[in-house]
Amino acid sequence: MSSNEVLKAKIIQKAWEDEAFKNQLIANPKAALKQAFGITLPDDIKVKAVEETSTEFVLVIPTNPAKILVTTNAVESFW
């Protein structure tokens, strides 16, 4: 498991265990990540957190790899 996958798992686990964190993560993801994990994201990066339910699922369509420039941007390595 990559370090990004480990971090995502930690964020999800905390949201499952801590209702206040989950609510903040949904309302203001950047603030929640900074407060709980010390992660500061640049202003031009947007983060959206949503919660799936038993009747509502989220399908994320990632950026087409053919349209991504290869960079060493630290934010790119975050997710």
All heavy atoms as a GROMACS GRO file, in nm:
protein
  616
    1MET      N    1   0.086  -0.118   0.000
    1MET     CA    2   0.000   0.000   0.000
    1MET      C    3   0.089   0.124   0.000
    1MET      O    4   0.181   0.135   0.081
    1MET     CB    5  -0.091  -0.003   0.124
    1MET     CG    6  -0.195   0.105   0.126
    1MET     SD    7  -0.306   0.103   0.269
    1MET     CE    8  -0.418  -0.027   0.225
    2SER      N    9   0.061   0.217  -0.092
    2SER     CA   10   0.142   0.338  -0.101
    2SER      C   11   0.113   0.431   0.017
    2SER      O   12   0.012   0.417   0.087
    2SER     CB   13   0.112   0.411  -0.232
    2SER     OG   14  -0.013   0.476  -0.226
    3SER      N   15   0.202   0.528   0.037
    3SER     CA   16   0.182   0.623   0.146
    3SER      C   17   0.055   0.705   0.126
    3SER      O   18  -0.012   0.742   0.223
    3SER     CB   19   0.304   0.715   0.161
    3SER     OG   20   0.325   0.788   0.042
    4ASN      N   21   0.018   0.734  -0.001
    4ASN     CA   22  -0.107   0.805  -0.028
    4ASN      C   23  -0.228   0.722   0.013
    4ASN      O   24  -0.324   0.774   0.070
    4ASN     CB   25  -0.118   0.841  -0.176
    4ASN     CG   26  -0.018   0.946  -0.217
    4ASN    OD1   27   0.036   1.018  -0.135
    4ASN    ND2   28   0.009   0.954  -0.346
    5GLU      N   29  -0.224   0.593  -0.017
    5GLU     CA   30  -0.334   0.504   0.020
    5GLU      C   31  -0.345   0.491   0.171
    5GLU      O   32  -0.455   0.487   0.226
    5GLU     CB   33  -0.315   0.367  -0.045
    5GLU     CG   34  -0.333   0.369  -0.196
    5GLU     CD   35  -0.289   0.240  -0.262
    5GLU    OE1   36  -0.195   0.175  -0.212
    5GLU    OE2   37  -0.349   0.205  -0.365
    6VAL      N   38  -0.230   0.486   0.238
    6VAL     CA   39  -0.229   0.478   0.384
    6VAL      C   40  -0.291   0.603   0.444
    6VAL      O   41  -0.374   0.596   0.536
    6VAL     CB   42  -0.085   0.456   0.438
    6VAL    CG1   43  -0.080   0.472   0.588
    6VAL    CG2   44  -0.032   0.319   0.396
    7LEU      N   45  -0.255   0.719   0.391
    7LEU     CA   46  -0.311   0.845   0.440
    7LEU      C   47  -0.461   0.851   0.418
    7LEU      O   48  -0.537   0.888   0.507
    7LEU     CB   49  -0.242   0.965   0.374
    7LEU     CG   50  -0.292   1.103   0.417
    7LEU    CD1   51  -0.279   1.121   0.568
    7LEU    CD2   52  -0.216   1.211   0.343
    8LYS      N   53  -0.506   0.813   0.299
    8LYS     CA   54  -0.650   0.811   0.272
    8LYS      C   55  -0.722   0.719   0.370
    8LYS      O   56  -0.829   0.753   0.423
    8LYS     CB   57  -0.678   0.766   0.129
    8LYS     CG   58  -0.651   0.870   0.025
    8LYS     CD   59  -0.687   0.817  -0.113
    8LYS     CE   60  -0.649   0.908  -0.224
    8LYS     NZ   61  -0.686   0.856  -0.356
    9ALA      N   62  -0.664   0.603   0.396
    9ALA     CA   63  -0.726   0.508   0.490
    9ALA      C   64  -0.734   0.569   0.630
    9ALA      O   65  -0.834   0.551   0.700
    9ALA     CB   66  -0.646   0.378   0.492
   10LYS      N   67  -0.630   0.642   0.672
   10LYS     CA   68  -0.631   0.706   0.804
   10LYS      C   69  -0.740   0.813   0.812
   10LYS      O   70  -0.808   0.826   0.914
   10LYS     CB   71  -0.495   0.767   0.835
   10LYS     CG   72  -0.388   0.666   0.866
   10LYS     CD   73  -0.255   0.734   0.895
   10LYS     CE   74  -0.148   0.632   0.927
   10LYS     NZ   75  -0.018   0.694   0.957
   11ILE      N   76  -0.755   0.890   0.705
   11ILE     CA   77  -0.857   0.995   0.703
   11ILE      C   78  -0.996   0.933   0.712
   11ILE      O   79  -1.081   0.977   0.790
   11ILE     CB   80  -0.843   1.083   0.577
   11ILE    CG1   81  -0.712   1.161   0.583
   11ILE    CG2   82  -0.962   1.176   0.560
   11ILE    CD1   83  -0.672   1.227   0.451
   12ILE      N   84  -1.020   0.829   0.633
   12ILE     CA   85  -1.150   0.762   0.635
   12ILE      C   86  -1.176   0.700   0.772
   12ILE      O   87  -1.286   0.712   0.827
   12ILE     CB   88  -1.157   0.657   0.523
   12ILE    CG1   89  -1.161   0.728   0.387
   12ILE    CG2   90  -1.279   0.566   0.540
   12ILE    CD1   91  -1.136   0.636   0.268
   13GLN      N   92  -1.075   0.633   0.829
   13GLN     CA   93  -1.092   0.571   0.960
   13GLN      C   94  -1.128   0.675   1.065
   13GLN      O   95  -1.217   0.653   1.147
   13GLN     CB   96  -0.963   0.498   1.000
   13GLN     CG   97  -0.975   0.417   1.127
   13GLN     CD   98  -1.067   0.297   1.112
   13GLN    OE1   99  -1.066   0.231   1.008
   13GLN    NE2  100  -1.145   0.269   1.213
   14LYS      N  101  -1.060   0.790   1.062
   14LYS     CA  102  -1.090   0.896   1.159
   14LYS      C  103  -1.232   0.947   1.140
   14LYS      O  104  -1.303   0.972   1.237
   14LYS     CB  105  -0.989   1.010   1.147
   14LYS     CG  106  -1.012   1.121   1.248
   14LYS     CD  107  -0.892   1.209   1.264
   14LYS     CE  108  -0.914   1.320   1.365
   14LYS     NZ  109  -0.938   1.273   1.501
   15ALA      N  110  -1.276   0.960   1.014
   15ALA     CA  111  -1.413   1.006   0.988
   15ALA      C  112  -1.515   0.907   1.041
   15ALA      O  113  -1.621   0.946   1.091
   15ALA     CB  114  -1.433   1.029   0.838
   16TRP      N  115  -1.486   0.778   1.031
   16TRP     CA  116  -1.577   0.676   1.084
   16TRP      C  117  -1.585   0.682   1.237
   16TRP      O  118  -1.690   0.659   1.296
   16TRP     CB  119  -1.532   0.537   1.043
   16TRP     CG  120  -1.556   0.501   0.900
   16TRP    CD1  121  -1.644   0.560   0.812
   16TRP    CD2  122  -1.492   0.398   0.827
   16TRP    NE1  123  -1.638   0.499   0.689
   16TRP    CE2  124  -1.545   0.399   0.695
   16TRP    CE3  125  -1.393   0.304   0.858
   16TRP    CZ2  126  -1.503   0.310   0.597
   16TRP    CZ3  127  -1.352   0.216   0.760
   16TRP    CH2  128  -1.407   0.219   0.630
   17GLU      N  129  -1.473   0.711   1.299
   17GLU     CA  130  -1.465   0.707   1.446
   17GLU      C  131  -1.499   0.840   1.513
   17GLU      O  132  -1.533   0.842   1.631
   17GLU     CB  133  -1.323   0.665   1.488
   17GLU     CG  134  -1.289   0.524   1.444
   17GLU     CD  135  -1.143   0.488   1.467
   17GLU    OE1  136  -1.062   0.578   1.502
   17GLU    OE2  137  -1.109   0.370   1.449
   18ASP      N  138  -1.488   0.951   1.441
   18ASP     CA  139  -1.503   1.083   1.501
   18ASP      C  140  -1.606   1.164   1.420
   18ASP      O  141  -1.575   1.220   1.315
   18ASP     CB  142  -1.366   1.152   1.501
   18ASP     CG  143  -1.365   1.288   1.566
   18ASP    OD1  144  -1.473   1.351   1.582
   18ASP    OD2  145  -1.255   1.335   1.601
   19GLU      N  146  -1.728   1.170   1.471
   19GLU     CA  147  -1.838   1.237   1.401
   19GLU      C  148  -1.808   1.385   1.377
   19GLU      O  149  -1.839   1.439   1.271
   19GLU     CB  150  -1.968   1.221   1.481
   19GLU     CG  151  -2.091   1.269   1.409
   19GLU     CD  152  -2.138   1.174   1.300
   19GLU    OE1  153  -2.100   1.055   1.300
   19GLU    OE2  154  -2.214   1.221   1.212
   20ALA      N  155  -1.746   1.453   1.474
   20ALA     CA  156  -1.714   1.595   1.459
   20ALA      C  157  -1.614   1.614   1.346
   20ALA      O  158  -1.627   1.707   1.265
   20ALA     CB  159  -1.661   1.652   1.590
   21PHE      N  160  -1.512   1.527   1.339
   21PHE     CA  161  -1.415   1.535   1.230
   21PHE      C  162  -1.483   1.512   1.096
   21PHE      O  163  -1.458   1.584   1.000
   21PHE     CB  164  -1.301   1.434   1.250
   21PHE     CG  165  -1.210   1.424   1.131
   21PHE    CD1  166  -1.120   1.525   1.102
   21PHE    CD2  167  -1.215   1.314   1.047
   21PHE    CE1  168  -1.036   1.517   0.989
   21PHE    CE2  169  -1.133   1.304   0.935
   21PHE     CZ  170  -1.043   1.406   0.907
   22LYS      N  171  -1.570   1.411   1.089
   22LYS     CA  172  -1.640   1.381   0.964
   22LYS      C  173  -1.722   1.502   0.919
   22LYS      O  174  -1.717   1.539   0.802
   22LYS     CB  175  -1.731   1.260   0.980
   22LYS     CG  176  -1.808   1.226   0.852
   22LYS     CD  177  -1.897   1.107   0.869
   22LYS     CE  178  -2.023   1.151   0.939
   22LYS     NZ  179  -2.124   1.045   0.947
   23ASN      N  180  -1.793   1.564   1.010
   23ASN     CA  181  -1.874   1.681   0.974
   23ASN      C  182  -1.786   1.795   0.925
   23ASN      O  183  -1.821   1.864   0.829
   23ASN     CB  184  -1.959   1.724   1.094
   23ASN     CG  185  -2.069   1.624   1.123
   23ASN    OD1  186  -2.111   1.548   1.036
   23ASN    ND2  187  -2.114   1.621   1.247
   24GLN      N  188  -1.672   1.818   0.992
   24GLN     CA  189  -1.581   1.923   0.948
   24GLN      C  190  -1.518   1.888   0.812
   24GLN      O  191  -1.502   1.973   0.726
   24GLN     CB  192  -1.471   1.948   1.051
   24GLN     CG  193  -1.380   2.064   1.010
   24GLN     CD  194  -1.264   2.087   1.105
   24GLN    OE1  195  -1.222   1.996   1.176
   24GLN    NE2  196  -1.212   2.208   1.105
   25LEU      N  197  -1.485   1.760   0.794
   25LEU     CA  198  -1.427   1.715   0.667
   25LEU      C  199  -1.522   1.740   0.551
   25LEU      O  200  -1.481   1.783   0.444
   25LEU     CB  201  -1.391   1.566   0.676
   25LEU     CG  202  -1.317   1.504   0.559
   25LEU    CD1  203  -1.180   1.569   0.541
   25LEU    CD2  204  -1.303   1.354   0.579
   26ILE      N  205  -1.650   1.718   0.574
   26ILE     CA  206  -1.750   1.743   0.470
   26ILE      C  207  -1.770   1.893   0.448
   26ILE      O  208  -1.780   1.939   0.335
   26ILE     CB  209  -1.882   1.672   0.505
   26ILE    CG1  210  -1.863   1.520   0.495
   26ILE    CG2  211  -1.996   1.719   0.414
   26ILE    CD1  212  -1.978   1.438   0.552
   27ALA      N  213  -1.775   1.970   0.557
   27ALA     CA  214  -1.802   2.114   0.548
   27ALA      C  215  -1.681   2.194   0.501
   27ALA      O  216  -1.694   2.288   0.422
   27ALA     CB  217  -1.849   2.166   0.684
   28ASN      N  218  -1.562   2.158   0.550
   28ASN     CA  219  -1.441   2.234   0.519
   28ASN      C  220  -1.322   2.138   0.518
   28ASN      O  221  -1.247   2.130   0.615
   28ASN     CB  222  -1.421   2.346   0.621
   28ASN     CG  223  -1.310   2.442   0.582
   28ASN    OD1  224  -1.226   2.412   0.497
   28ASN    ND2  225  -1.308   2.556   0.646
   29PRO      N  226  -1.306   2.063   0.410
   29PRO     CA  227  -1.204   1.958   0.405
   29PRO      C  228  -1.062   2.006   0.433
   29PRO      O  229  -0.987   1.941   0.506
   29PRO     CB  230  -1.214   1.902   0.264
   29PRO     CG  231  -1.342   1.950   0.208
   29PRO     CD  232  -1.382   2.070   0.286
   30LYS      N  233  -1.024   2.121   0.379
   30LYS     CA  234  -0.887   2.170   0.400
   30LYS      C  235  -0.860   2.199   0.547
   30LYS      O  236  -0.754   2.163   0.600
   30LYS     CB  237  -0.861   2.295   0.316
   30LYS     CG  238  -0.838   2.266   0.170
   30LYS     CD  239  -0.800   2.395   0.101
   30LYS     CE  240  -0.752   2.372  -0.038
   30LYS     NZ  241  -0.706   2.495  -0.103
   31ALA      N  242  -0.956   2.262   0.613
   31ALA     CA  243  -0.938   2.292   0.755
   31ALA      C  244  -0.932   2.164   0.838
   31ALA      O  245  -0.851   2.152   0.929
   31ALA     CB  246  -1.051   2.382   0.805
   32ALA      N  247  -1.016   2.068   0.804
   32ALA     CA  248  -1.018   1.941   0.878
   32ALA      C  249  -0.886   1.867   0.861
   32ALA      O  250  -0.831   1.814   0.959
   32ALA     CB  251  -1.134   1.854   0.829
   33LEU      N  252  -0.834   1.863   0.739
   33LEU     CA  253  -0.707   1.793   0.714
   33LEU      C  254  -0.590   1.863   0.783
   33LEU      O  255  -0.501   1.798   0.837
   33LEU     CB  256  -0.682   1.783   0.564
   33LEU     CG  257  -0.779   1.694   0.487
   33LEU    CD1  258  -0.754   1.705   0.337
   33LEU    CD2  259  -0.770   1.550   0.534
   34LYS      N  260  -0.594   1.996   0.784
   34LYS     CA  261  -0.487   2.070   0.851
   34LYS      C  262  -0.491   2.048   1.001
   34LYS      O  263  -0.389   2.021   1.064
   34LYS     CB  264  -0.498   2.219   0.820
   34LYS     CG  265  -0.384   2.299   0.877
   34LYS     CD  266  -0.386   2.443   0.830
   34LYS     CE  267  -0.264   2.515   0.883
   34LYS     NZ  268  -0.257   2.653   0.833
   35GLN      N  269  -0.610   2.055   1.059
   35GLN     CA  270  -0.624   2.041   1.203
   35GLN      C  271  -0.590   1.899   1.249
   35GLN      O  272  -0.519   1.882   1.348
   35GLN     CB  273  -0.766   2.078   1.246
   35GLN     CG  274  -0.786   2.069   1.396
   35GLN     CD  275  -0.928   2.110   1.436
   35GLN    OE1  276  -1.007   2.156   1.355
   35GLN    NE2  277  -0.960   2.092   1.561
   36ALA      N  278  -0.640   1.798   1.180
   36ALA     CA  279  -0.624   1.661   1.226
   36ALA      C  280  -0.492   1.597   1.184
   36ALA      O  281  -0.439   1.512   1.256
   36ALA     CB  282  -0.741   1.576   1.175
   37PHE      N  283  -0.439   1.636   1.068
   37PHE     CA  284  -0.322   1.568   1.014
   37PHE      C  285  -0.205   1.660   0.981
   37PHE      O  286  -0.102   1.614   0.934
   37PHE     CB  287  -0.361   1.489   0.888
   37PHE     CG  288  -0.455   1.376   0.915
   37PHE    CD1  289  -0.592   1.394   0.905
   37PHE    CD2  290  -0.408   1.251   0.953
   37PHE    CE1  291  -0.680   1.291   0.931
   37PHE    CE2  292  -0.495   1.146   0.980
   37PHE     CZ  293  -0.631   1.166   0.969
   38GLY      N  294  -0.223   1.791   1.003
   38GLY     CA  295  -0.115   1.884   0.974
   38GLY      C  296  -0.088   1.902   0.826
   38GLY      O  297   0.019   1.945   0.786
   39ILE      N  298  -0.189   1.872   0.742
   39ILE     CA  299  -0.174   1.882   0.597
   39ILE      C  300  -0.223   2.019   0.552
   39ILE      O  301  -0.338   2.055   0.576
   39ILE     CB  302  -0.255   1.772   0.526
   39ILE    CG1  303  -0.203   1.634   0.566
   39ILE    CG2  304  -0.253   1.791   0.376
   39ILE    CD1  305  -0.294   1.520   0.522
   40THR      N  306  -0.136   2.093   0.485
   40THR     CA  307  -0.174   2.222   0.430
   40THR      C  308  -0.167   2.212   0.278
   40THR      O  309  -0.062   2.180   0.223
   40THR     CB  310  -0.079   2.334   0.479
   40THR    OG1  311  -0.084   2.338   0.622
   40THR    CG2  312  -0.120   2.468   0.422
   41LEU      N  313  -0.279   2.238   0.214
   41LEU     CA  314  -0.286   2.233   0.068
   41LEU      C  315  -0.286   2.374   0.012
   41LEU      O  316  -0.342   2.465   0.073
   41LEU     CB  317  -0.412   2.159   0.024
   41LEU     CG  318  -0.420   2.013   0.066
   41LEU    CD1  319  -0.558   1.955   0.036
   41LEU    CD2  320  -0.313   1.932  -0.004
   42PRO      N  321  -0.226   2.394  -0.105
   42PRO     CA  322  -0.225   2.527  -0.167
   42PRO      C  323  -0.367   2.577  -0.194
   42PRO      O  324  -0.461   2.498  -0.211
   42PRO     CB  325  -0.151   2.504  -0.299
   42PRO     CG  326  -0.076   2.377  -0.281
   42PRO     CD  327  -0.155   2.295  -0.184
   43ASP      N  328  -0.381   2.708  -0.202
   43ASP     CA  329  -0.511   2.770  -0.223
   43ASP      C  330  -0.575   2.728  -0.355
   43ASP      O  331  -0.697   2.721  -0.366
   43ASP     CB  332  -0.501   2.923  -0.219
   43ASP     CG  333  -0.473   2.975  -0.079
   43ASP    OD1  334  -0.501   2.902   0.019
   43ASP    OD2  335  -0.422   3.088  -0.068
   44ASP      N  336  -0.493   2.697  -0.456
   44ASP     CA  337  -0.550   2.662  -0.587
   44ASP      C  338  -0.594   2.516  -0.595
   44ASP      O  339  -0.648   2.474  -0.697
   44ASP     CB  340  -0.451   2.694  -0.699
   44ASP     CG  341  -0.322   2.614  -0.689
   44ASP    OD1  342  -0.281   2.581  -0.577
   44ASP    OD2  343  -0.262   2.587  -0.795
   45ILE      N  344  -0.575   2.441  -0.490
   45ILE     CA  345  -0.620   2.301  -0.486
   45ILE      C  346  -0.754   2.295  -0.413
   45ILE      O  347  -0.768   2.347  -0.303
   45ILE     CB  348  -0.517   2.211  -0.413
   45ILE    CG1  349  -0.383   2.214  -0.486
   45ILE    CG2  350  -0.570   2.070  -0.397
   45ILE    CD1  351  -0.386   2.156  -0.625
   46LYS      N  352  -0.852   2.233  -0.476
   46LYS     CA  353  -0.984   2.217  -0.415
   46LYS      C  354  -0.999   2.073  -0.367
   46LYS      O  355  -0.954   1.979  -0.433
   46LYS     CB  356  -1.094   2.249  -0.516
   46LYS     CG  357  -1.096   2.393  -0.560
   46LYS     CD  358  -1.207   2.419  -0.660
   46LYS     CE  359  -1.202   2.563  -0.707
   46LYS     NZ  360  -1.304   2.590  -0.807
   47VAL      N  361  -1.064   2.056  -0.253
   47VAL     CA  362  -1.089   1.924  -0.197
   47VAL      C  363  -1.237   1.915  -0.166
   47VAL      O  364  -1.295   2.008  -0.108
   47VAL     CB  365  -1.009   1.899  -0.067
   47VAL    CG1  366  -1.038   1.762  -0.010
   47VAL    CG2  367  -0.860   1.917  -0.092
   48LYS      N  368  -1.298   1.806  -0.204
   48LYS     CA  369  -1.440   1.785  -0.176
   48LYS      C  370  -1.454   1.649  -0.108
   48LYS      O  371  -1.406   1.547  -0.159
   48LYS     CB  372  -1.521   1.789  -0.304
   48LYS     CG  373  -1.669   1.776  -0.282
   48LYS     CD  374  -1.745   1.794  -0.411
   48LYS     CE  375  -1.895   1.789  -0.385
   48LYS     NZ  376  -1.971   1.809  -0.509
   49ALA      N  377  -1.518   1.648   0.006
   49ALA     CA  378  -1.544   1.523   0.078
   49ALA      C  379  -1.695   1.499   0.076
   49ALA      O  380  -1.773   1.590   0.106
   49ALA     CB  381  -1.493   1.531   0.221
   50VAL      N  382  -1.735   1.380   0.042
   50VAL     CA  383  -1.876   1.342   0.042
   50VAL      C  384  -1.889   1.208   0.113
   50VAL      O  385  -1.795   1.129   0.118
   50VAL     CB  386  -1.935   1.333  -0.100
   50VAL    CG1  387  -1.934   1.468  -0.168
   50VAL    CG2  388  -1.860   1.232  -0.183
   51GLU      N  389  -2.006   1.184   0.167
   51GLU     CA  390  -2.031   1.058   0.238
   51GLU      C  391  -2.128   0.973   0.158
   51GLU      O  392  -2.237   1.020   0.122
   51GLU     CB  393  -2.088   1.086   0.377
   51GLU     CG  394  -2.111   0.961   0.457
   51GLU     CD  395  -2.163   0.989   0.597
   51GLU    OE1  396  -2.215   1.100   0.621
   51GLU    OE2  397  -2.150   0.900   0.683
   52GLU      N  398  -2.090   0.850   0.131
   52GLU     CA  399  -2.181   0.758   0.067
   52GLU      C  400  -2.281   0.708   0.170
   52GLU      O  401  -2.253   0.704   0.290
   52GLU     CB  402  -2.106   0.637   0.009
   52GLU     CG  403  -2.022   0.670  -0.111
   52GLU     CD  404  -1.958   0.547  -0.175
   52GLU    OE1  405  -1.947   0.443  -0.110
   52GLU    OE2  406  -1.920   0.558  -0.291
   53THR      N  407  -2.399   0.673   0.123
   53THR     CA  408  -2.501   0.613   0.209
   53THR      C  409  -2.539   0.478   0.148
   53THR      O  410  -2.486   0.439   0.043
   53THR     CB  411  -2.626   0.702   0.218
   53THR    OG1  412  -2.690   0.704   0.090
   53THR    CG2  413  -2.592   0.844   0.262
   54SER      N  414  -2.632   0.411   0.210
   54SER     CA  415  -2.674   0.281   0.157
   54SER      C  416  -2.750   0.293   0.025
   54SER      O  417  -2.764   0.197  -0.048
   54SER     CB  418  -2.759   0.206   0.260
   54SER     OG  419  -2.876   0.280   0.289
   55THR      N  420  -2.796   0.415  -0.005
   55THR     CA  421  -2.872   0.434  -0.130
   55THR      C  422  -2.808   0.537  -0.224
   55THR      O  423  -2.862   0.566  -0.329
   55THR     CB  424  -3.016   0.481  -0.099
   55THR    OG1  425  -3.010   0.603  -0.026
   55THR    CG2  426  -3.092   0.376  -0.021
   56GLU      N  427  -2.694   0.592  -0.184
   56GLU     CA  428  -2.628   0.693  -0.265
   56GLU      C  429  -2.479   0.663  -0.271
   56GLU      O  430  -2.413   0.653  -0.168
   56GLU     CB  431  -2.650   0.831  -0.204
   56GLU     CG  432  -2.596   0.944  -0.287
   56GLU     CD  433  -2.633   1.080  -0.226
   56GLU    OE1  434  -2.609   1.101  -0.107
   56GLU    OE2  435  -2.685   1.162  -0.301
   57PHE      N  436  -2.428   0.646  -0.392
   57PHE     CA  437  -2.288   0.611  -0.411
   57PHE      C  438  -2.218   0.719  -0.491
   57PHE      O  439  -2.279   0.788  -0.571
   57PHE     CB  440  -2.276   0.475  -0.482
   57PHE     CG  441  -2.337   0.364  -0.404
   57PHE    CD1  442  -2.469   0.327  -0.424
   57PHE    CD2  443  -2.264   0.297  -0.308
   57PHE    CE1  444  -2.527   0.226  -0.351
   57PHE    CE2  445  -2.321   0.195  -0.234
   57PHE     CZ  446  -2.453   0.159  -0.256
   58VAL      N  447  -2.088   0.730  -0.471
   58VAL     CA  448  -2.007   0.830  -0.538
   58VAL      C  449  -1.914   0.759  -0.636
   58VAL      O  450  -1.845   0.665  -0.600
   58VAL     CB  451  -1.924   0.912  -0.437
   58VAL    CG1  452  -1.835   1.011  -0.508
   58VAL    CG2  453  -2.014   0.980  -0.337
   59LEU      N  454  -1.915   0.804  -0.759
   59LEU     CA  455  -1.825   0.753  -0.861
   59LEU      C  456  -1.732   0.865  -0.902
   59LEU      O  457  -1.777   0.969  -0.953
   59LEU     CB  458  -1.904   0.702  -0.983
   59LEU     CG  459  -1.820   0.654  -1.101
   59LEU    CD1  460  -1.735   0.533  -1.061
   59LEU    CD2  461  -1.910   0.619  -1.217
   60VAL      N  462  -1.604   0.848  -0.876
   60VAL     CA  463  -1.506   0.950  -0.909
   60VAL      C  464  -1.443   0.916  -1.043
   60VAL      O  465  -1.392   0.806  -1.061
   60VAL     CB  466  -1.397   0.960  -0.800
   60VAL    CG1  467  -1.291   1.061  -0.839
   60VAL    CG2  468  -1.460   0.994  -0.666
   61ILE      N  469  -1.450   1.008  -1.134
   61ILE     CA  470  -1.387   0.990  -1.265
   61ILE      C  471  -1.255   1.067  -1.260
   61ILE      O  472  -1.254   1.190  -1.259
   61ILE     CB  473  -1.476   1.044  -1.378
   61ILE    CG1  474  -1.611   0.972  -1.375
   61ILE    CG2  475  -1.407   1.028  -1.513
   61ILE    CD1  476  -1.716   1.034  -1.464
   62PRO      N  477  -1.144   0.996  -1.254
   62PRO     CA  478  -1.014   1.065  -1.244
   62PRO      C  479  -0.978   1.135  -1.374
   62PRO      O  480  -1.035   1.108  -1.479
   62PRO     CB  481  -0.915   0.953  -1.213
   62PRO     CG  482  -0.982   0.828  -1.257
   62PRO     CD  483  -1.131   0.852  -1.253
   63THR      N  484  -0.882   1.224  -1.365
   63THR     CA  485  -0.831   1.292  -1.482
   63THR      C  486  -0.774   1.190  -1.579
   63THR      O  487  -0.708   1.094  -1.539
   63THR     CB  488  -0.720   1.391  -1.441
   63THR    OG1  489  -0.774   1.481  -1.345
   63THR    CG2  490  -0.668   1.469  -1.559
   64ASN      N  491  -0.800   1.210  -1.705
   64ASN     CA  492  -0.748   1.122  -1.809
   64ASN      C  493  -0.595   1.130  -1.807
   64ASN      O  494  -0.539   1.238  -1.822
   64ASN     CB  495  -0.801   1.167  -1.945
   64ASN     CG  496  -0.757   1.080  -2.059
   64ASN    OD1  497  -0.653   1.014  -2.053
   64ASN    ND2  498  -0.836   1.078  -2.165
   65PRO      N  499  -0.525   1.018  -1.786
   65PRO     CA  500  -0.378   1.022  -1.779
   65PRO      C  501  -0.314   1.081  -1.904
   65PRO      O  502  -0.206   1.139  -1.896
   65PRO     CB  503  -0.339   0.875  -1.763
   65PRO     CG  504  -0.462   0.804  -1.722
   65PRO     CD  505  -0.579   0.886  -1.768
   66ALA      N  506  -0.379   1.070  -2.016
   66ALA     CA  507  -0.323   1.126  -2.139
   66ALA      C  508  -0.321   1.278  -2.137
   66ALA      O  509  -0.251   1.341  -2.216
   66ALA     CB  510  -0.404   1.077  -2.259
   67LYS      N  511  -0.398   1.338  -2.046
   67LYS     CA  512  -0.407   1.484  -2.039
   67LYS      C  513  -0.325   1.543  -1.924
   67LYS      O  514  -0.330   1.663  -1.901
   67LYS     CB  515  -0.553   1.526  -2.024
   67LYS     CG  516  -0.636   1.491  -2.145
   67LYS     CD  517  -0.778   1.537  -2.128
   67LYS     CE  518  -0.859   1.501  -2.252
   67LYS     NZ  519  -0.997   1.547  -2.241
   68ILE      N  520  -0.252   1.459  -1.853
   68ILE     CA  521  -0.174   1.505  -1.738
   68ILE      C  522  -0.029   1.523  -1.779
   68ILE      O  523   0.031   1.435  -1.840
   68ILE     CB  524  -0.180   1.403  -1.622
   68ILE    CG1  525  -0.323   1.387  -1.572
   68ILE    CG2  526  -0.090   1.447  -1.508
   68ILE    CD1  527  -0.338   1.280  -1.467
   69LEU      N  528   0.028   1.637  -1.743
   69LEU     CA  529   0.171   1.658  -1.765
   69LEU      C  530   0.246   1.595  -1.649
   69LEU      O  531   0.205   1.606  -1.533
   69LEU     CB  532   0.202   1.807  -1.770
   69LEU     CG  533   0.143   1.884  -1.887
   69LEU    CD1  534   0.174   2.033  -1.872
   69LEU    CD2  535   0.201   1.833  -2.018
   70VAL      N  536   0.353   1.530  -1.676
   70VAL     CA  537   0.435   1.471  -1.570
   70VAL      C  538   0.512   1.583  -1.502
   70VAL      O  539   0.585   1.657  -1.565
   70VAL     CB  540   0.532   1.366  -1.628
   70VAL    CG1  541   0.620   1.309  -1.519
   70VAL    CG2  542   0.454   1.257  -1.700
   71THR      N  543   0.490   1.594  -1.369
   71THR     CA  544   0.558   1.698  -1.292
   71THR      C  545   0.608   1.637  -1.161
   71THR      O  546   0.576   1.524  -1.126
   71THR     CB  547   0.464   1.815  -1.258
   71THR    OG1  548   0.365   1.768  -1.166
   71THR    CG2  549   0.398   1.873  -1.381
   72THR      N  550   0.680   1.715  -1.087
   72THR     CA  551   0.725   1.674  -0.955
   72THR      C  552   0.652   1.754  -0.848
   72THR      O  553   0.699   1.768  -0.738
   72THR     CB  554   0.877   1.694  -0.940
   72THR    OG1  555   0.908   1.831  -0.964
   72THR    CG2  556   0.954   1.604  -1.035
   73ASN      N  557   0.535   1.805  -0.882
   73ASN     CA  558   0.453   1.885  -0.790
   73ASN      C  559   0.422   1.804  -0.666
   73ASN      O  560   0.374   1.693  -0.672
   73ASN     CB  561   0.325   1.927  -0.862
   73ASN     CG  562   0.243   2.024  -0.783
   73ASN    OD1  563   0.254   2.032  -0.661
   73ASN    ND2  564   0.160   2.100  -0.851
   74ALA      N  565   0.447   1.861  -0.548
   74ALA     CA  566   0.424   1.792  -0.422
   74ALA      C  567   0.277   1.758  -0.403
   74ALA      O  568   0.244   1.655  -0.345
   74ALA     CB  569   0.474   1.877  -0.305
   75VAL      N  570   0.188   1.842  -0.452
   75VAL     CA  571   0.044   1.817  -0.436
   75VAL      C  572   0.006   1.693  -0.516
   75VAL      O  573  -0.073   1.611  -0.471
   75VAL     CB  574  -0.038   1.939  -0.479
   75VAL    CG1  575  -0.187   1.907  -0.477
   75VAL    CG2  576  -0.010   2.055  -0.388
   76GLU      N  577   0.063   1.678  -0.632
   76GLU     CA  578   0.034   1.560  -0.716
   76GLU      C  579   0.068   1.432  -0.640
   76GLU      O  580  -0.004   1.335  -0.645
   76GLU     CB  581   0.115   1.568  -0.845
   76GLU     CG  582   0.093   1.450  -0.936
   76GLU     CD  583   0.179   1.458  -1.060
   76GLU    OE1  584   0.224   1.566  -1.096
   76GLU    OE2  585   0.199   1.352  -1.120
   77SER      N  586   0.176   1.433  -0.566
   77SER     CA  587   0.216   1.313  -0.493
   77SER      C  588   0.131   1.290  -0.369
   77SER      O  589   0.132   1.182  -0.313
   77SER     CB  590   0.363   1.320  -0.456
   77SER     OG  591   0.386   1.425  -0.364
   78PHE      N  592   0.056   1.392  -0.327
   78PHE     CA  593  -0.028   1.377  -0.208
   78PHE      C  594  -0.139   1.278  -0.231
   78PHE      O  595  -0.164   1.189  -0.154
   78PHE     CB  596  -0.086   1.515  -0.168
   78PHE     CG  597  -0.183   1.507  -0.056
   78PHE    CD1  598  -0.143   1.485   0.072
   78PHE    CD2  599  -0.318   1.517  -0.082
   78PHE    CE1  600  -0.233   1.476   0.176
   78PHE    CE2  601  -0.411   1.508   0.020
   78PHE     CZ  602  -0.368   1.487   0.149
   79TRP      N  603  -0.212   1.289  -0.342
   79TRP     CA  604  -0.320   1.197  -0.371
   79TRP      C  605  -0.273   1.104  -0.480
   79TRP      O  606  -0.312   1.008  -0.511
   79TRP     CB  607  -0.446   1.270  -0.415
   79TRP     CG  608  -0.506   1.351  -0.305
   79TRP    CD1  609  -0.516   1.485  -0.302
   79TRP    CD2  610  -0.562   1.305  -0.182
   79TRP    NE1  611  -0.576   1.524  -0.186
   79TRP    CE2  612  -0.605   1.418  -0.110
   79TRP    CE3  613  -0.579   1.180  -0.124
   79TRP    CZ2  614  -0.664   1.409   0.015
   79TRP    CZ3  615  -0.639   1.173   0.001
   79TRP    CH2  616  -0.681   1.286   0.069
   0.00000   0.00000   0.00000
